[in-house]
Amino acid sequence: MAKTVVEKILARASGHEVHPHERLWACVDLIAMRDFGGPNVVLQYTEAFGDRDIHDPKRVAITFDLHVPPRDEKVASNQRVLRDFAAQRGIQLFDVHSGIGQHVLFENGLISPWHVVIGTDSHMNLLGAFGCFATGVGTTDVVAALATGELWFRVPPTHRYVVEGELHDRVSAKDVVLSILKEVGTDGARYKAVEFVGSTIEKMNLAERITLTSMVTEMSGTIGFTQPDGSILQFLRERTRSHVEPISPDEDAQYEKTVHFDVSHLSPQIACPHSPDNVTEVNLVAGKKVDQIFLGSCTNGRYEDLKIASDILKGRRVHPGVRLIIVPATMEVAREALRNGLYEVFLEAGAVVSNPGCALCTHGHPGILASGEAMISTSNRNFVGKLGRGGRVFLASPATAAASAIKGAITDPRDV
């Protein structure tokens, strides 16, 4: 039977043919825990199994990315719980200097096509850019997988998003995915797998594909895929210690829905408060005052994202009264930005550059908004209260964020 990508992965992981909506047991290739959610996993596992060894420590990784360094005693204690658990069980741990968990995992060769990956993060699905089935799960699910190496899944039906057209200057993957969200809505892919295909996708680099797959969560999707090819496969082969086998859907695979998007005339897009699908063209809301800009997150924190902003900021200054906060996704990204002079550009422009991590993706980090303030964020969510009660968050691309930082108001990056 012809299969979609997720059907192929779960068929291999379960050892038998699969069909949409079917429930099955599948072997898990990697279990990821972070400083948020991870301590509860340790607590539940210890209560259920005591000192019993986990199934395979080599298939488990712990990452610190949400509150790094710890902001208070409770967070510090939770991180110590995870450090102790990792040391006792022989688990690889990436401490506070590392960066955003999913990015750290693929940078360190722990991700490959065909893998089944679970974690305590709702944006695990960005790893679909590498052709693996990665999804966020609850505490009990992680505990079960730690004990058995398997987990119970329902096979998601697949939507196929065909994206065609040449993107104009300063129009990026973030604008593409925001335009898709505007059409399909925040529940348009509920418990679906999404395959992004088409000539536009084929030309995108890894950072751009990560932007797409990360925001499948905002469509309520389970996983988003782009087909790993060319430079992405080479990236993996240079880092992973295992064989990298490409994956693609069968030509006659059956899809629940196919949607076509023509982006040849797409302009910069922006999601207005308070929903990721409340999307309009940047030029239609240009001129609205902003108080803060955040450039980073698992969606737009790669070197390529920072470089786009650097090119716009070079030789310019952040508008008086505007706070520009830049956070690289990982330490690897930060080092590349430092080597290539991006930090000098950012600091000369008046930006605050912080240590790698999730940062202003959610409440609890330095930079929270005061009531009535507005921020443009390159992150993925802008719900009420996510970054301060009474604050308003707009979602946009790195180019739009940088241009708006200079002007002090929402600005079409093509006008800078």
C-alpha positions as CSV (number, residue, x, y, z in Angstrom):
1,M,0.0,0.0,0.0
2,A,1.3,3.5,-0.9
3,K,2.2,5.5,2.2
4,T,2.7,9.1,3.3
5,V,5.8,10.0,5.3
6,V,4.2,9.5,8.8
7,E,2.7,6.2,7.7
8,K,6.1,4.9,6.5
9,I,7.8,5.9,9.8
10,L,5.2,4.3,12.0
11,A,5.0,1.2,9.9
12,R,8.7,0.6,10.4
13,A,8.6,1.5,14.1
14,S,5.6,-0.8,14.8
15,G,6.6,-3.6,12.5
16,H,3.4,-3.8,10.5
17,E,1.2,-2.0,8.0
18,V,-0.6,1.0,9.3
19,H,-3.6,3.1,8.4
20,P,-4.8,6.6,9.4
21,H,-6.5,6.7,12.8
22,E,-5.1,3.2,13.7
23,R,-3.7,2.9,17.3
24,L,-0.5,1.1,17.7
25,W,2.7,0.5,19.7
26,A,5.8,1.9,18.1
27,C,9.5,1.8,19.2
28,V,10.8,5.2,20.2
29,D,14.3,6.3,18.9
30,L,14.8,9.3,21.2
31,I,13.1,10.6,24.3
32,A,13.8,14.3,25.2
33,M,13.1,16.0,28.5
34,R,13.7,19.6,29.3
35,D,13.9,21.8,32.4
36,F,10.1,22.4,32.0
37,G,8.2,19.1,32.4
38,G,11.3,17.0,32.9
39,P,11.3,17.2,36.7
40,N,7.7,15.8,36.8
41,V,8.9,12.9,34.6
42,V,11.6,12.1,37.1
43,L,9.2,12.3,40.0
44,Q,6.6,10.0,38.3
45,Y,9.2,7.5,37.1
46,T,10.8,7.2,40.5
47,E,7.4,6.8,42.2
48,A,6.4,4.0,39.7
49,F,9.7,2.2,39.2
50,G,12.1,3.3,42.0
51,D,15.7,2.5,41.1
52,R,14.8,0.4,38.0
53,D,17.0,1.1,35.0
54,I,15.5,3.0,32.1
55,H,15.1,1.0,28.9
56,D,18.0,2.5,27.0
57,P,19.9,5.6,28.3
58,K,21.5,6.1,25.0
59,R,18.1,7.0,23.6
60,V,17.4,9.7,26.1
61,A,18.5,13.3,26.3
62,I,17.9,16.1,28.8
63,T,18.0,19.7,27.6
64,F,17.9,23.0,29.6
65,D,16.4,25.8,27.5
66,L,13.4,27.4,29.1
67,H,14.8,29.1,32.2
68,V,18.6,29.4,31.6
69,P,20.3,30.2,33.8
70,P,17.7,29.4,36.5
71,R,15.6,32.5,37.4
72,D,14.7,31.4,41.0
73,E,15.3,28.7,43.6
74,K,12.5,26.5,42.4
75,V,13.9,26.4,38.8
76,A,17.4,25.8,40.2
77,S,16.2,22.8,42.3
78,N,14.3,21.3,39.3
79,Q,17.4,21.5,37.2
80,R,19.4,19.8,39.9
81,V,16.9,17.0,40.0
82,L,17.5,16.5,36.3
83,R,21.3,16.7,36.6
84,D,21.2,14.0,39.3
85,F,18.8,11.8,37.3
86,A,21.0,12.1,34.3
87,A,24.2,11.2,36.3
88,Q,22.5,8.2,38.0
89,R,21.0,6.8,34.8
90,G,23.8,7.5,32.3
91,I,21.7,10.0,30.3
92,Q,23.2,12.7,28.1
93,L,22.5,16.2,29.5
94,F,22.9,19.5,27.7
95,D,23.2,22.1,30.4
96,V,22.3,25.8,30.6
97,H,25.0,26.9,28.1
98,S,23.6,24.8,25.2
99,G,20.4,26.4,23.8
100,I,17.0,25.3,22.6
101,G,16.5,21.6,23.0
102,Q,15.3,20.5,19.6
103,H,18.1,22.5,17.9
104,V,20.7,21.0,20.3
105,L,19.5,17.5,19.5
106,F,20.0,17.8,15.7
107,E,23.2,19.8,16.0
108,N,24.6,16.9,18.1
109,G,23.7,14.2,15.7
110,L,20.8,12.7,17.6
111,I,18.2,13.1,14.9
112,S,17.8,11.2,11.6
113,P,15.0,10.6,9.0
114,W,12.7,7.7,10.0
115,H,13.2,8.3,13.7
116,V,10.3,8.4,16.2
117,V,11.0,11.2,18.7
118,I,9.0,12.3,21.7
119,G,9.6,15.1,24.2
120,T,8.2,17.4,26.8
121,D,7.8,20.3,24.4
122,S,4.9,21.2,22.2
123,H,7.2,22.2,19.3
124,M,9.1,18.9,19.0
125,N,7.5,18.7,15.6
126,L,10.0,21.2,14.1
127,L,12.2,18.1,13.8
128,G,10.0,17.0,10.9
129,A,12.3,19.2,8.8
130,F,14.7,16.2,9.0
131,G,12.0,13.6,8.1
132,C,11.4,12.2,11.5
133,F,8.1,11.8,13.4
134,A,8.6,14.1,16.4
135,T,5.9,15.1,18.8
136,G,5.3,16.6,22.2
137,V,3.7,14.3,24.7
138,G,2.6,14.3,28.4
139,T,4.5,13.3,31.5
140,T,3.0,9.8,31.7
141,D,3.8,9.0,28.1
142,V,7.5,9.9,28.6
143,V,7.6,7.8,31.8
144,A,6.1,4.8,29.9
145,A,8.6,5.2,27.1
146,L,11.5,5.5,29.5
147,A,10.5,2.2,31.0
148,T,9.6,0.2,27.9
149,G,11.2,2.0,24.9
150,E,7.8,2.1,23.2
151,L,4.7,4.3,23.1
152,W,1.1,4.1,22.1
153,F,0.3,6.3,19.0
154,R,-2.7,7.0,16.8
155,V,-1.6,7.3,13.2
156,P,-2.5,10.9,12.0
157,P,-4.1,11.4,8.6
158,T,-1.9,13.6,6.4
159,H,-2.6,16.9,4.7
160,R,-0.4,17.9,1.8
161,Y,0.4,21.6,1.4
162,V,1.7,22.4,-2.1
163,V,3.6,25.7,-2.0
164,E,4.6,27.2,-5.4
165,G,6.1,30.5,-6.5
166,E,9.3,32.6,-6.3
167,L,9.5,34.6,-3.0
168,H,10.3,38.3,-3.4
169,D,13.1,40.1,-1.6
170,R,12.6,40.2,2.2
171,V,9.7,37.8,2.0
172,S,10.6,34.6,3.9
173,A,9.4,31.2,5.2
174,K,7.8,33.0,8.2
175,D,5.7,35.0,5.8
176,V,4.8,31.8,4.0
177,V,3.7,29.9,7.1
178,L,1.8,32.9,8.4
179,S,-0.1,33.2,5.2
180,I,-0.9,29.5,5.4
181,L,-2.1,29.9,9.0
182,K,-4.4,32.7,7.8
183,E,-6.1,30.3,5.4
184,V,-6.2,27.1,7.4
185,G,-6.6,28.6,10.9
186,T,-5.3,27.5,14.3
187,D,-7.4,24.2,14.2
188,G,-7.0,23.5,10.5
189,A,-4.6,20.6,11.0
190,R,-5.9,19.2,14.3
191,Y,-4.2,15.9,14.9
192,K,-2.9,15.8,11.3
193,A,0.5,15.3,9.8
194,V,1.3,18.0,7.3
195,E,3.7,17.5,4.3
196,F,5.1,20.7,2.9
197,V,6.0,20.2,-0.8
198,G,6.4,22.3,-4.0
199,S,9.0,24.3,-5.7
200,T,9.1,27.0,-3.0
201,I,9.8,24.5,-0.3
202,E,12.5,22.8,-2.4
203,K,14.5,26.0,-2.5
204,M,14.3,26.6,1.3
205,N,17.4,26.1,3.5
206,L,17.2,24.2,6.8
207,A,16.5,27.3,8.9
208,E,13.5,28.2,6.7
209,R,12.1,24.6,6.8
210,I,12.4,24.6,10.6
211,T,10.3,27.8,10.6
212,L,7.6,26.0,8.7
213,T,7.5,22.8,10.7
214,S,7.7,24.6,14.0
215,M,4.5,26.4,13.4
216,V,2.5,23.3,12.6
217,T,1.8,23.3,16.3
218,E,-0.1,26.6,15.8
219,M,-2.3,24.8,13.3
220,S,-3.0,22.2,16.0
221,G,-1.1,19.7,13.9
222,T,0.8,16.7,15.3
223,I,3.8,16.9,12.9
224,G,5.0,18.8,9.9
225,F,7.4,17.4,7.3
226,T,9.7,18.7,4.7
227,Q,11.6,16.2,2.6
228,P,15.3,16.2,3.7
229,D,17.5,16.5,0.7
230,G,20.8,17.9,-0.5
231,S,22.5,20.1,2.1
232,I,20.2,18.9,4.9
233,L,21.2,15.2,4.4
234,Q,24.8,16.3,4.3
235,F,24.3,18.3,7.5
236,L,23.0,15.1,9.2
237,R,25.7,12.9,7.8
238,E,28.4,15.1,9.2
239,R,26.9,14.9,12.7
240,T,25.1,11.6,13.2
241,R,26.9,8.4,14.1
242,S,24.4,6.3,12.3
243,H,23.5,5.8,8.7
244,V,21.3,8.5,7.2
245,E,18.5,7.1,5.0
246,P,16.4,9.6,3.0
247,I,12.6,9.4,3.3
248,S,9.9,10.6,1.0
249,P,6.2,9.8,0.4
250,D,5.1,7.3,-2.2
251,E,4.0,9.0,-5.4
252,D,0.5,7.5,-5.1
253,A,0.1,8.1,-1.4
254,Q,-3.4,8.9,-0.2
255,Y,-3.9,12.3,1.5
256,E,-6.9,13.4,3.5
257,K,-6.6,16.9,2.0
258,T,-4.4,18.7,-0.5
259,V,-4.2,22.5,-0.4
260,H,-2.3,24.6,-3.0
261,F,-0.7,27.9,-2.1
262,D,0.7,30.4,-4.6
263,V,3.2,32.7,-2.9
264,S,4.6,34.4,-6.1
265,H,2.9,37.7,-5.1
266,L,3.2,37.3,-1.3
267,S,4.2,40.4,0.7
268,P,5.6,40.4,4.3
269,Q,2.9,39.1,6.7
270,I,2.2,39.8,10.4
271,A,0.0,38.0,12.9
272,C,-1.8,40.6,15.1
273,P,-2.9,40.0,18.7
274,H,-4.0,37.6,20.0
275,S,-3.8,34.6,17.7
276,P,-1.3,33.2,15.2
277,D,-3.9,33.1,12.5
278,N,-5.0,36.7,12.9
279,V,-2.8,37.5,9.9
280,T,-2.6,40.5,7.6
281,E,-0.1,42.2,5.3
282,V,2.5,44.2,7.2
283,N,1.9,47.3,5.1
284,L,-1.8,47.4,6.2
285,V,-0.8,47.9,9.8
286,A,2.5,49.8,9.3
287,G,3.0,52.7,11.6
288,K,1.7,51.1,14.7
289,K,4.0,51.9,17.6
290,V,6.0,49.1,19.2
291,D,7.9,49.1,22.4
292,Q,10.0,45.9,22.1
293,I,11.3,43.5,19.4
294,F,12.3,39.9,20.1
295,L,14.4,38.0,17.6
296,G,14.9,34.4,18.4
297,S,13.0,31.2,19.5
298,C,12.9,27.7,18.0
299,T,11.1,29.2,15.0
300,N,13.5,31.9,14.0
301,G,16.6,31.7,16.0
302,R,19.1,30.1,13.6
303,Y,22.2,31.9,12.2
304,E,20.4,32.6,8.9
305,D,17.6,34.4,10.8
306,L,20.1,36.5,12.7
307,K,22.0,37.3,9.5
308,I,18.8,38.7,7.9
309,A,18.4,41.1,10.8
310,S,22.1,42.0,10.8
311,D,22.0,43.0,7.2
312,I,19.1,45.4,7.9
313,L,20.6,46.7,11.2
314,K,24.1,47.3,9.9
315,G,25.1,51.0,10.2
316,R,21.7,51.8,11.8
317,R,20.5,52.3,15.3
318,V,17.5,50.9,17.2
319,H,14.8,53.6,17.5
320,P,14.9,55.5,20.9
321,G,12.5,53.9,23.3
322,V,12.5,50.6,21.6
323,R,14.1,47.5,23.2
324,L,15.6,45.0,20.7
325,I,16.3,41.6,22.4
326,I,18.2,39.1,20.3
327,V,18.6,35.5,21.5
328,P,20.5,32.9,19.3
329,A,18.9,29.4,19.3
330,T,22.0,27.6,20.4
331,M,25.6,28.2,21.4
332,E,26.7,26.9,18.0
333,V,24.6,29.6,16.4
334,A,26.0,32.2,18.8
335,R,29.6,31.2,17.9
336,E,28.9,31.5,14.2
337,A,27.3,34.9,14.7
338,L,30.3,36.0,16.7
339,R,32.8,34.8,14.2
340,N,31.0,36.6,11.3
341,G,30.7,39.9,13.1
342,L,26.9,39.9,13.8
343,Y,27.4,40.6,17.5
344,E,29.2,43.8,16.7
345,V,26.4,44.9,14.4
346,F,23.8,44.1,17.0
347,L,25.6,45.8,19.9
348,E,26.4,48.9,17.8
349,A,22.8,49.1,16.9
350,G,21.8,49.2,20.5
351,A,20.4,45.6,20.9
352,V,20.5,43.4,24.0
353,V,22.0,40.0,23.0
354,S,21.3,37.3,25.5
355,N,22.5,33.7,26.1
356,P,21.0,31.0,23.9
357,G,17.6,29.6,24.9
358,C,13.9,29.9,24.4
359,A,13.8,33.4,26.1
360,L,10.8,35.5,25.2
361,C,8.7,32.6,23.8
362,T,6.7,32.6,27.0
363,H,6.3,34.2,30.4
364,G,9.0,34.0,33.0
365,H,12.0,35.6,31.2
366,P,13.6,39.0,31.4
367,G,11.9,41.2,28.9
368,I,8.2,40.7,29.8
369,L,5.9,43.4,28.6
370,A,4.2,46.0,30.8
371,S,0.4,46.5,30.4
372,G,-0.4,48.3,27.2
373,E,3.0,47.7,25.5
374,A,3.4,46.1,22.1
375,M,6.1,43.7,20.9
376,I,7.0,42.2,17.5
377,S,8.2,38.6,18.1
378,T,9.7,36.1,15.7
379,S,8.4,33.4,17.9
380,N,5.3,31.2,17.2
381,R,2.5,32.2,19.6
382,N,0.9,35.5,20.7
383,F,-1.9,34.5,23.0
384,V,-3.3,36.8,25.7
385,G,-1.0,37.0,28.7
386,K,1.8,34.8,27.2
387,L,4.3,37.6,27.7
388,G,2.7,39.8,30.3
389,R,-0.9,40.6,31.1
390,G,-2.1,43.6,29.1
391,G,0.8,43.2,26.6
392,R,0.2,42.8,22.8
393,V,2.3,40.6,20.7
394,F,2.7,40.6,16.9
395,L,4.4,37.7,15.1
396,A,6.6,38.4,12.1
397,S,9.7,37.5,10.2
398,P,13.3,38.6,11.3
399,A,13.3,41.1,8.4
400,T,10.1,42.8,9.6
401,A,11.3,42.7,13.2
402,A,14.6,44.4,12.4
403,A,13.0,47.0,10.2
404,S,10.5,47.8,12.9
405,A,13.2,48.1,15.5
406,I,14.8,50.8,13.5
407,K,11.6,52.8,12.8
408,G,10.0,52.3,16.2
409,A,6.8,51.1,14.6
410,I,5.6,48.2,12.5
411,T,7.5,48.5,9.2
412,D,7.5,46.7,5.9
413,P,11.1,45.5,5.6
414,R,11.1,46.4,1.9
415,D,10.8,50.1,3.0
416,V,14.1,50.1,4.8
